[in-house]
Amino acid sequence: MKNSNWSWLIIAVALLIVPVRFSAAPRLHDGEWATEFEEGTKAYESCNFAAAEKHGDERAVRTLNKLGSVCLAEGRFDAAEQAYRRACAITEVWMGRDTQAYAECLHNRGALIVRRTKSNNYDEAEALFRQALQLRQKLLPSDDPDIAASLSSLADLDMRRSRYDEADSLLRRALT
């Protein structure tokens, strides 16, 4: 499929699986959801992506992140990047940047950069992993596995850069 078709597929999947807004918001009845869905679809078809994102939902974010992970595992980096960027954009609009969902988006984008990078330039991935770690440390209990995942990802970068002492320290923190 062409990249433009992948973009459409990603958004179509996201829009199809979103029957209600966030659980904190009032639940929409079938008729209300149909109207919301139609408005979101029309906005997307007219390339008004900002308006289409306003019809988003936390399940769309989770689905886009999972779709990105599948694409990443298959080596389809452009499709993974599109999915992760859409997930981040929807998260910013609906939930804000100070959320665990946004931290997951950042972490996933960092993982994509690590897989995609053929040189030793991992600065962007490190910045994304550090931002995700800061959010997770702020929002989650200190023993949460997502914090360990961020620490482990940073350690992986340090090992790739032959910074073994730093990697050792991060991995020990992840283990505790």
Backbone as JSON Lines, residues from 0, in Angstrom:
{"i":0,"aa":"M","n":[0.82,-1.17,0.0],"ca":[0.0,0.0,0.0],"c":[0.87,1.24,0.0]}
{"i":1,"aa":"K","n":[0.4,2.3,-0.6],"ca":[1.12,3.55,-0.59],"c":[0.98,4.2,0.78]}
{"i":2,"aa":"N","n":[1.9,5.12,1.08],"ca":[1.86,5.79,2.38],"c":[0.55,6.53,2.62]}
{"i":3,"aa":"S","n":[-0.01,7.13,1.57],"ca":[-1.27,7.84,1.75],"c":[-2.39,6.88,2.13]}
{"i":4,"aa":"N","n":[-2.35,5.67,1.58],"ca":[-3.34,4.67,1.96],"c":[-3.16,4.24,3.4]}
{"i":5,"aa":"W","n":[-1.91,4.16,3.86],"ca":[-1.66,3.79,5.27],"c":[-2.2,4.86,6.2]}
{"i":6,"aa":"S","n":[-2.04,6.11,5.82],"ca":[-2.57,7.2,6.66],"c":[-4.08,7.05,6.79]}
{"i":7,"aa":"W","n":[-4.74,6.81,5.69],"ca":[-6.19,6.65,5.7],"c":[-6.58,5.45,6.56]}
{"i":8,"aa":"L","n":[-5.86,4.33,6.4],"ca":[-6.17,3.13,7.15],"c":[-6.01,3.37,8.65]}
{"i":9,"aa":"I","n":[-4.95,4.03,9.04],"ca":[-4.71,4.3,10.46],"c":[-5.84,5.13,11.05]}
{"i":10,"aa":"I","n":[-6.21,6.2,10.37],"ca":[-7.27,7.07,10.88],"c":[-8.62,6.35,10.84]}
{"i":11,"aa":"A","n":[-8.86,5.6,9.78],"ca":[-10.14,4.89,9.68],"c":[-10.3,3.9,10.83]}
{"i":12,"aa":"V","n":[-9.24,3.16,11.12],"ca":[-9.3,2.21,12.24],"c":[-9.55,2.97,13.54]}
{"i":13,"aa":"A","n":[-8.83,4.07,13.72],"ca":[-9.0,4.86,14.95],"c":[-10.43,5.38,15.07]}
{"i":14,"aa":"L","n":[-10.98,5.87,13.99],"ca":[-12.34,6.4,14.05],"c":[-13.4,5.32,14.23]}
{"i":15,"aa":"L","n":[-13.16,4.15,13.66],"ca":[-14.14,3.08,13.75],"c":[-14.24,2.48,15.15]}
{"i":16,"aa":"I","n":[-13.15,2.51,15.9],"ca":[-13.17,1.86,17.21],"c":[-13.5,2.81,18.34]}
{"i":17,"aa":"V","n":[-13.95,4.0,18.03],"ca":[-14.15,5.01,19.06],"c":[-15.63,5.27,19.27]}
{"i":18,"aa":"P","n":[-16.35,4.44,20.01],"ca":[-17.77,4.66,20.18],"c":[-18.15,5.74,21.18]}
{"i":19,"aa":"V","n":[-17.26,6.12,22.09],"ca":[-17.56,7.17,23.06],"c":[-16.33,7.98,23.34]}
{"i":20,"aa":"R","n":[-16.52,9.14,23.96],"ca":[-15.39,9.94,24.39],"c":[-14.79,9.34,25.64]}
{"i":21,"aa":"F","n":[-13.83,10.02,26.25],"ca":[-13.15,9.5,27.43],"c":[-14.14,9.18,28.53]}
{"i":22,"aa":"S","n":[-13.75,8.22,29.35],"ca":[-14.63,7.77,30.43],"c":[-14.96,8.91,31.39]}
{"i":23,"aa":"A","n":[-14.08,9.9,31.51],"ca":[-14.35,11.03,32.39],"c":[-15.44,11.93,31.8]}
{"i":24,"aa":"A","n":[-15.61,11.88,30.5],"ca":[-16.63,12.68,29.84],"c":[-17.94,11.9,29.83]}
{"i":25,"aa":"P","n":[-19.06,12.59,29.66],"ca":[-20.33,11.87,29.62],"c":[-20.36,10.9,28.45]}
{"i":26,"aa":"R","n":[-20.96,9.74,28.67],"ca":[-21.07,8.74,27.62],"c":[-22.07,9.21,26.58]}
{"i":27,"aa":"L","n":[-21.77,8.95,25.33],"ca":[-22.66,9.34,24.25],"c":[-23.62,8.2,23.95]}
{"i":28,"aa":"H","n":[-24.84,8.55,23.66],"ca":[-25.82,7.55,23.23],"c":[-25.57,7.25,21.76]}
{"i":29,"aa":"D","n":[-26.16,6.16,21.26],"ca":[-25.91,5.73,19.89],"c":[-26.12,6.85,18.88]}
{"i":30,"aa":"G","n":[-27.21,7.58,19.0],"ca":[-27.48,8.66,18.06],"c":[-26.44,9.76,18.13]}
{"i":31,"aa":"E","n":[-26.03,10.1,19.36],"ca":[-25.02,11.12,19.54],"c":[-23.68,10.65,18.98]}
{"i":32,"aa":"W","n":[-23.36,9.37,19.25],"ca":[-22.1,8.85,18.73],"c":[-22.11,8.85,17.21]}
{"i":33,"aa":"A","n":[-23.21,8.47,16.59],"ca":[-23.29,8.45,15.13],"c":[-23.0,9.85,14.57]}
{"i":34,"aa":"T","n":[-23.56,10.85,15.21],"ca":[-23.33,12.23,14.77],"c":[-21.86,12.6,14.93]}
{"i":35,"aa":"E","n":[-21.28,12.28,16.1],"ca":[-19.86,12.56,16.34],"c":[-18.99,11.85,15.31]}
{"i":36,"aa":"F","n":[-19.31,10.57,15.07],"ca":[-18.53,9.79,14.12],"c":[-18.6,10.4,12.72]}
{"i":37,"aa":"E","n":[-19.8,10.78,12.3],"ca":[-19.97,11.38,10.97],"c":[-19.19,12.69,10.87]}
{"i":38,"aa":"E","n":[-19.24,13.51,11.92],"ca":[-18.51,14.78,11.9],"c":[-17.0,14.54,11.83]}
{"i":39,"aa":"G","n":[-16.53,13.57,12.6],"ca":[-15.1,13.24,12.57],"c":[-14.67,12.72,11.21]}
{"i":40,"aa":"T","n":[-15.48,11.87,10.61],"ca":[-15.17,11.32,9.29],"c":[-15.16,12.42,8.24]}
{"i":41,"aa":"K","n":[-16.16,13.3,8.26],"ca":[-16.2,14.41,7.29],"c":[-14.99,15.31,7.45]}
{"i":42,"aa":"A","n":[-14.63,15.6,8.7],"ca":[-13.46,16.45,8.95],"c":[-12.2,15.8,8.4]}
{"i":43,"aa":"Y","n":[-12.06,14.49,8.62],"ca":[-10.88,13.79,8.11],"c":[-10.87,13.8,6.59]}
{"i":44,"aa":"E","n":[-12.0,13.49,5.96],"ca":[-12.07,13.43,4.51],"c":[-11.79,14.78,3.86]}
{"i":45,"aa":"S","n":[-12.07,15.86,4.57],"ca":[-11.78,17.19,4.02],"c":[-10.4,17.68,4.47]}
{"i":46,"aa":"C","n":[-9.6,16.76,5.02],"ca":[-8.23,17.04,5.48],"c":[-8.18,18.06,6.61]}
{"i":47,"aa":"N","n":[-9.25,18.17,7.36],"ca":[-9.27,19.04,8.54],"c":[-8.94,18.17,9.75]}
{"i":48,"aa":"F","n":[-7.65,17.85,9.89],"ca":[-7.21,16.88,10.88],"c":[-7.4,17.38,12.31]}
{"i":49,"aa":"A","n":[-7.25,18.68,12.52],"ca":[-7.45,19.21,13.87],"c":[-8.88,18.96,14.33]}
{"i":50,"aa":"A","n":[-9.84,19.19,13.45],"ca":[-11.25,18.94,13.8],"c":[-11.51,17.45,13.97]}
{"i":51,"aa":"A","n":[-10.88,16.63,13.12],"ca":[-11.07,15.18,13.23],"c":[-10.55,14.66,14.56]}
{"i":52,"aa":"E","n":[-9.43,15.21,15.03],"ca":[-8.86,14.78,16.3],"c":[-9.78,15.1,17.48]}
{"i":53,"aa":"K","n":[-10.59,16.12,17.35],"ca":[-11.5,16.49,18.44],"c":[-12.57,15.42,18.66]}
{"i":54,"aa":"H","n":[-12.67,14.52,17.73],"ca":[-13.64,13.43,17.87],"c":[-12.93,12.15,18.32]}
{"i":55,"aa":"G","n":[-11.74,12.32,18.88],"ca":[-10.92,11.2,19.31],"c":[-11.3,10.68,20.68]}
{"i":56,"aa":"D","n":[-10.59,9.68,21.13],"ca":[-10.94,8.97,22.35],"c":[-9.71,8.21,22.82]}
{"i":57,"aa":"E","n":[-9.62,7.92,24.1],"ca":[-8.45,7.22,24.63],"c":[-8.25,5.86,23.98]}
{"i":58,"aa":"R","n":[-9.33,5.21,23.55],"ca":[-9.18,3.92,22.88],"c":[-8.51,4.08,21.53]}
{"i":59,"aa":"A","n":[-8.73,5.22,20.88],"ca":[-8.04,5.48,19.62],"c":[-6.54,5.6,19.86]}
{"i":60,"aa":"V","n":[-6.16,6.24,20.95],"ca":[-4.74,6.38,21.29],"c":[-4.12,5.01,21.52]}
{"i":61,"aa":"R","n":[-4.78,4.18,22.32],"ca":[-4.25,2.84,22.59],"c":[-4.13,2.04,21.29]}
{"i":62,"aa":"T","n":[-5.15,2.13,20.44],"ca":[-5.14,1.37,19.19],"c":[-4.03,1.86,18.27]}
{"i":63,"aa":"L","n":[-3.87,3.17,18.16],"ca":[-2.8,3.7,17.31],"c":[-1.43,3.31,17.84]}
{"i":64,"aa":"N","n":[-1.26,3.33,19.16],"ca":[0.02,2.89,19.72],"c":[0.28,1.42,19.42]}
{"i":65,"aa":"K","n":[-0.75,0.6,19.54],"ca":[-0.58,-0.83,19.24],"c":[-0.34,-1.05,17.75]}
{"i":66,"aa":"L","n":[-1.05,-0.32,16.91],"ca":[-0.83,-0.42,15.47],"c":[0.6,-0.02,15.14]}
{"i":67,"aa":"G","n":[1.08,1.06,15.76],"ca":[2.46,1.48,15.55],"c":[3.44,0.4,15.96]}
{"i":68,"aa":"S","n":[3.16,-0.28,17.07],"ca":[4.05,-1.35,17.53],"c":[4.07,-2.52,16.55]}
{"i":69,"aa":"V","n":[2.92,-2.85,15.99],"ca":[2.86,-3.91,14.98],"c":[3.69,-3.51,13.75]}
{"i":70,"aa":"C","n":[3.49,-2.29,13.3],"ca":[4.24,-1.81,12.13],"c":[5.74,-1.8,12.43]}
{"i":71,"aa":"L","n":[6.11,-1.39,13.63],"ca":[7.52,-1.38,14.02],"c":[8.1,-2.8,13.99]}
{"i":72,"aa":"A","n":[7.37,-3.74,14.55],"ca":[7.83,-5.14,14.56],"c":[7.98,-5.69,13.15]}
{"i":73,"aa":"E","n":[7.15,-5.22,12.24],"ca":[7.23,-5.67,10.84],"c":[8.26,-4.89,10.03]}
{"i":74,"aa":"G","n":[8.88,-3.89,10.65],"ca":[9.88,-3.1,9.94],"c":[9.29,-2.03,9.04]}
{"i":75,"aa":"R","n":[8.02,-1.74,9.21],"ca":[7.36,-0.69,8.42],"c":[7.44,0.61,9.22]}
{"i":76,"aa":"F","n":[8.61,1.24,9.17],"ca":[8.91,2.37,10.03],"c":[8.07,3.6,9.73]}
{"i":77,"aa":"D","n":[7.8,3.88,8.46],"ca":[6.99,5.06,8.13],"c":[5.57,4.92,8.67]}
{"i":78,"aa":"A","n":[4.99,3.74,8.52],"ca":[3.64,3.5,9.04],"c":[3.63,3.58,10.57]}
{"i":79,"aa":"A","n":[4.67,3.04,11.21],"ca":[4.77,3.12,12.67],"c":[4.86,4.57,13.12]}
{"i":80,"aa":"E","n":[5.68,5.34,12.42],"ca":[5.82,6.75,12.79],"c":[4.5,7.5,12.65]}
{"i":81,"aa":"Q","n":[3.78,7.25,11.58],"ca":[2.47,7.89,11.39],"c":[1.53,7.54,12.53]}
{"i":82,"aa":"A","n":[1.48,6.27,12.89],"ca":[0.58,5.84,13.96],"c":[0.97,6.49,15.29]}
{"i":83,"aa":"Y","n":[2.26,6.48,15.61],"ca":[2.71,7.07,16.88],"c":[2.47,8.58,16.91]}
{"i":84,"aa":"R","n":[2.73,9.25,15.81],"ca":[2.5,10.72,15.78],"c":[1.01,11.04,15.94]}
{"i":85,"aa":"R","n":[0.16,10.26,15.32],"ca":[-1.3,10.48,15.46],"c":[-1.72,10.23,16.9]}
{"i":86,"aa":"A","n":[-1.19,9.18,17.5],"ca":[-1.52,8.89,18.9],"c":[-1.1,10.05,19.79]}
{"i":87,"aa":"C","n":[0.09,10.59,19.56],"ca":[0.55,11.74,20.36],"c":[-0.34,12.96,20.14]}
{"i":88,"aa":"A","n":[-0.72,13.2,18.89],"ca":[-1.55,14.37,18.6],"c":[-2.92,14.25,19.27]}
{"i":89,"aa":"I","n":[-3.53,13.09,19.19],"ca":[-4.84,12.89,19.82],"c":[-4.71,13.0,21.34]}
{"i":90,"aa":"T","n":[-3.63,12.45,21.89],"ca":[-3.42,12.52,23.33],"c":[-3.29,13.97,23.78]}
{"i":91,"aa":"E","n":[-2.53,14.76,23.04],"ca":[-2.37,16.17,23.41],"c":[-3.72,16.89,23.42]}
{"i":92,"aa":"V","n":[-4.54,16.64,22.41],"ca":[-5.82,17.33,22.31],"c":[-6.78,16.89,23.41]}
{"i":93,"aa":"W","n":[-6.87,15.59,23.65],"ca":[-7.88,15.06,24.56],"c":[-7.45,14.94,26.0]}
{"i":94,"aa":"M","n":[-6.2,14.62,26.22],"ca":[-5.77,14.31,27.57],"c":[-4.7,15.26,28.1]}
{"i":95,"aa":"G","n":[-3.95,15.87,27.21],"ca":[-2.88,16.75,27.6],"c":[-1.54,16.03,27.64]}
{"i":96,"aa":"R","n":[-0.5,16.83,27.83],"ca":[0.85,16.27,27.83],"c":[1.26,15.7,29.18]}
{"i":97,"aa":"D","n":[0.55,16.03,30.2],"ca":[0.94,15.6,31.55],"c":[0.19,14.32,31.93]}
{"i":98,"aa":"T","n":[0.28,13.31,31.06],"ca":[-0.47,12.07,31.27],"c":[0.4,10.86,30.96]}
{"i":99,"aa":"Q","n":[0.02,9.72,31.49],"ca":[0.7,8.46,31.21],"c":[0.55,8.11,29.73]}
{"i":100,"aa":"A","n":[-0.59,8.41,29.13],"ca":[-0.79,8.1,27.71],"c":[0.22,8.86,26.85]}
{"i":101,"aa":"Y","n":[0.49,10.11,27.21],"ca":[1.47,10.89,26.45],"c":[2.87,10.33,26.66]}
{"i":102,"aa":"A","n":[3.16,9.89,27.89],"ca":[4.46,9.27,28.16],"c":[4.65,8.02,27.3]}
{"i":103,"aa":"E","n":[3.59,7.24,27.14],"ca":[3.68,6.04,26.3],"c":[3.95,6.42,24.85]}
{"i":104,"aa":"C","n":[3.3,7.46,24.37],"ca":[3.54,7.92,23.0],"c":[5.0,8.33,22.81]}
{"i":105,"aa":"L","n":[5.53,9.07,23.77],"ca":[6.92,9.51,23.69],"c":[7.87,8.31,23.69]}
{"i":106,"aa":"H","n":[7.61,7.38,24.59],"ca":[8.45,6.19,24.69],"c":[8.42,5.4,23.37]}
{"i":107,"aa":"N","n":[7.25,5.24,22.8],"ca":[7.13,4.49,21.54],"c":[7.87,5.18,20.41]}
{"i":108,"aa":"R","n":[7.78,6.51,20.36],"ca":[8.5,7.24,19.31],"c":[10.01,7.08,19.49]}
{"i":109,"aa":"G","n":[10.47,7.07,20.75],"ca":[11.89,6.83,21.01],"c":[12.33,5.46,20.54]}
{"i":110,"aa":"A","n":[11.5,4.45,20.82],"ca":[11.81,3.09,20.39],"c":[11.89,3.0,18.87]}
{"i":111,"aa":"L","n":[11.03,3.7,18.19],"ca":[11.06,3.72,16.73],"c":[12.37,4.32,16.23]}
{"i":112,"aa":"I","n":[12.8,5.41,16.83],"ca":[14.05,6.05,16.41],"c":[15.22,5.11,16.61]}
{"i":113,"aa":"V","n":[15.24,4.4,17.74],"ca":[16.33,3.46,18.0],"c":[16.36,2.38,16.92]}
{"i":114,"aa":"R","n":[15.2,1.83,16.58],"ca":[15.14,0.78,15.56],"c":[15.5,1.31,14.17]}
{"i":115,"aa":"R","n":[15.13,2.55,13.9],"ca":[15.31,3.12,12.58],"c":[16.73,3.67,12.36]}
{"i":116,"aa":"T","n":[17.38,4.11,13.4],"ca":[18.67,4.78,13.29],"c":[19.78,3.8,12.95]}
{"i":117,"aa":"K","n":[20.53,4.14,11.92],"ca":[21.65,3.29,11.5],"c":[22.98,3.86,11.95]}
{"i":118,"aa":"S","n":[22.97,5.08,12.43],"ca":[24.21,5.69,12.91],"c":[24.19,5.67,14.44]}
{"i":119,"aa":"N","n":[25.11,6.38,15.02],"ca":[25.16,6.46,16.48],"c":[24.47,7.71,17.0]}
{"i":120,"aa":"N","n":[23.61,8.32,16.22],"ca":[22.94,9.55,16.64],"c":[21.61,9.19,17.28]}
{"i":121,"aa":"Y","n":[21.64,9.01,18.58],"ca":[20.45,8.63,19.32],"c":[19.94,9.75,20.21]}
{"i":122,"aa":"D","n":[20.36,10.98,19.93],"ca":[20.01,12.1,20.81],"c":[18.5,12.32,20.9]}
{"i":123,"aa":"E","n":[17.81,12.23,19.77],"ca":[16.36,12.44,19.79],"c":[15.65,11.35,20.57]}
{"i":124,"aa":"A","n":[16.08,10.11,20.38],"ca":[15.49,9.01,21.14],"c":[15.73,9.18,22.63]}
{"i":125,"aa":"E","n":[16.94,9.58,22.99],"ca":[17.24,9.79,24.41],"c":[16.36,10.88,25.01]}
{"i":126,"aa":"A","n":[16.16,11.97,24.27],"ca":[15.31,13.05,24.77],"c":[13.88,12.57,24.98]}
{"i":127,"aa":"L","n":[13.37,11.77,24.04],"ca":[12.01,11.24,24.18],"c":[11.9,10.28,25.36]}
{"i":128,"aa":"F","n":[12.89,9.38,25.52],"ca":[12.88,8.44,26.64],"c":[12.96,9.18,27.98]}
{"i":129,"aa":"R","n":[13.8,10.23,28.04],"ca":[13.94,10.98,29.3],"c":[12.64,11.73,29.64]}
{"i":130,"aa":"Q","n":[12.01,12.3,28.62],"ca":[10.73,12.99,28.86],"c":[9.67,11.99,29.33]}
{"i":131,"aa":"A","n":[9.63,10.82,28.71],"ca":[8.68,9.78,29.13],"c":[8.97,9.34,30.56]}
{"i":132,"aa":"L","n":[10.25,9.16,30.89],"ca":[10.63,8.76,32.25],"c":[10.21,9.81,33.27]}
{"i":133,"aa":"Q","n":[10.44,11.07,32.97],"ca":[10.04,12.14,33.9],"c":[8.54,12.12,34.16]}
{"i":134,"aa":"L","n":[7.76,11.97,33.1],"ca":[6.31,11.91,33.26],"c":[5.9,10.7,34.08]}
{"i":135,"aa":"R","n":[6.48,9.57,33.76],"ca":[6.13,8.34,34.47],"c":[6.51,8.41,35.94]}
{"i":136,"aa":"Q","n":[7.67,8.99,36.25],"ca":[8.08,9.11,37.64],"c":[7.15,10.07,38.4]}
{"i":137,"aa":"K","n":[6.63,11.03,37.7],"ca":[5.71,11.99,38.32],"c":[4.33,11.39,38.54]}
{"i":138,"aa":"L","n":[3.87,10.55,37.61],"ca":[2.49,10.08,37.6],"c":[2.28,8.68,38.19]}
{"i":139,"aa":"L","n":[3.31,7.88,38.23],"ca":[3.15,6.47,38.6],"c":[3.88,6.14,39.91]}
{"i":140,"aa":"P","n":[3.48,5.06,40.55],"ca":[4.24,4.6,41.73],"c":[5.66,4.22,41.32]}
{"i":141,"aa":"S","n":[6.6,4.35,42.23],"ca":[8.02,4.14,41.9],"c":[8.33,2.73,41.43]}
{"i":142,"aa":"D","n":[7.47,1.76,41.75],"ca":[7.73,0.38,41.33],"c":[6.95,-0.02,40.07]}
{"i":143,"aa":"D","n":[6.4,0.94,39.36],"ca":[5.62,0.63,38.17],"c":[6.53,0.11,37.04]}
{"i":144,"aa":"P","n":[6.11,-0.93,36.34],"ca":[6.92,-1.5,35.25],"c":[7.21,-0.52,34.11]}
{"i":145,"aa":"D","n":[6.35,0.46,33.9],"ca":[6.61,1.44,32.84],"c":[7.83,2.3,33.15]}
{"i":146,"aa":"I","n":[8.06,2.57,34.44],"ca":[9.27,3.31,34.82],"c":[10.49,2.45,34.52]}
{"i":147,"aa":"A","n":[10.41,1.19,34.86],"ca":[11.52,0.27,34.56],"c":[11.76,0.19,33.05]}
{"i":148,"aa":"A","n":[10.7,0.22,32.26],"ca":[10.85,0.16,30.8],"c":[11.59,1.39,30.29]}
{"i":149,"aa":"S","n":[11.27,2.57,30.83],"ca":[11.98,3.79,30.43],"c":[13.45,3.72,30.81]}
{"i":150,"aa":"L","n":[13.72,3.26,32.03],"ca":[15.11,3.14,32.48],"c":[15.87,2.13,31.61]}
{"i":151,"aa":"S","n":[15.24,1.03,31.29],"ca":[15.86,0.01,30.45],"c":[16.14,0.53,29.04]}
{"i":152,"aa":"S","n":[15.23,1.31,28.5],"ca":[15.45,1.87,27.16],"c":[16.62,2.85,27.16]}
{"i":153,"aa":"L","n":[16.7,3.65,28.22],"ca":[17.84,4.57,28.33],"c":[19.15,3.79,28.49]}
{"i":154,"aa":"A","n":[19.11,2.69,29.25],"ca":[20.29,1.85,29.41],"c":[20.71,1.24,28.07]}
{"i":155,"aa":"D","n":[19.75,0.83,27.28],"ca":[20.05,0.27,25.95],"c":[20.79,1.31,25.11]}
{"i":156,"aa":"L","n":[20.33,2.55,25.15],"ca":[21.02,3.6,24.4],"c":[22.45,3.78,24.91]}
{"i":157,"aa":"D","n":[22.62,3.77,26.23],"ca":[23.96,3.92,26.79],"c":[24.86,2.77,26.36]}
{"i":158,"aa":"M","n":[24.34,1.56,26.33],"ca":[25.15,0.42,25.87],"c":[25.53,0.58,24.4]}
{"i":159,"aa":"R","n":[24.61,1.05,23.58],"ca":[24.92,1.28,22.17],"c":[26.0,2.33,21.99]}
{"i":160,"aa":"R","n":[26.09,3.24,22.95],"ca":[27.08,4.31,22.91],"c":[28.34,3.96,23.72]}
{"i":161,"aa":"S","n":[28.44,2.74,24.16],"ca":[29.58,2.25,24.97],"c":[29.7,3.0,26.29]}
{"i":162,"aa":"R","n":[28.6,3.42,26.85],"ca":[28.57,4.06,28.16],"c":[28.1,3.02,29.18]}
{"i":163,"aa":"Y","n":[28.96,2.09,29.46],"ca":[28.56,0.92,30.24],"c":[28.28,1.23,31.7]}
{"i":164,"aa":"D","n":[29.02,2.16,32.3],"ca":[28.77,2.5,33.7],"c":[27.38,3.12,33.86]}
{"i":165,"aa":"E","n":[27.03,4.03,32.94],"ca":[25.71,4.65,32.99],"c":[24.61,3.61,32.78]}
{"i":166,"aa":"A","n":[24.83,2.71,31.82],"ca":[23.86,1.65,31.55],"c":[23.67,0.76,32.77]}
{"i":167,"aa":"D","n":[24.77,0.43,33.43],"ca":[24.7,-0.4,34.62],"c":[23.86,0.28,35.71]}
{"i":168,"aa":"S","n":[24.1,1.55,35.91],"ca":[23.35,2.3,36.92],"c":[21.85,2.33,36.61]}
{"i":169,"aa":"L","n":[21.51,2.58,35.35],"ca":[20.1,2.62,34.95],"c":[19.43,1.25,35.1]}
{"i":170,"aa":"L","n":[20.14,0.21,34.72],"ca":[19.56,-1.14,34.83],"c":[19.36,-1.55,36.29]}
{"i":171,"aa":"R","n":[20.29,-1.14,37.16],"ca":[20.12,-1.43,38.59],"c":[18.89,-0.69,39.14]}
{"i":172,"aa":"R","n":[18.69,0.54,38.7],"ca":[17.49,1.29,39.11],"c":[16.23,0.59,38.6]}
{"i":173,"aa":"A","n":[16.29,0.1,37.36],"ca":[15.13,-0.59,36.79],"c":[14.8,-1.85,37.58]}
{"i":174,"aa":"L","n":[15.81,-2.55,38.02],"ca":[15.59,-3.77,38.78],"c":[14.94,-3.5,40.13]}
{"i":175,"aa":"T","n":[15.31,-2.38,40.75],"ca":[14.7,-2.08,42.06],"c":[13.31,-1.55,41.87]}
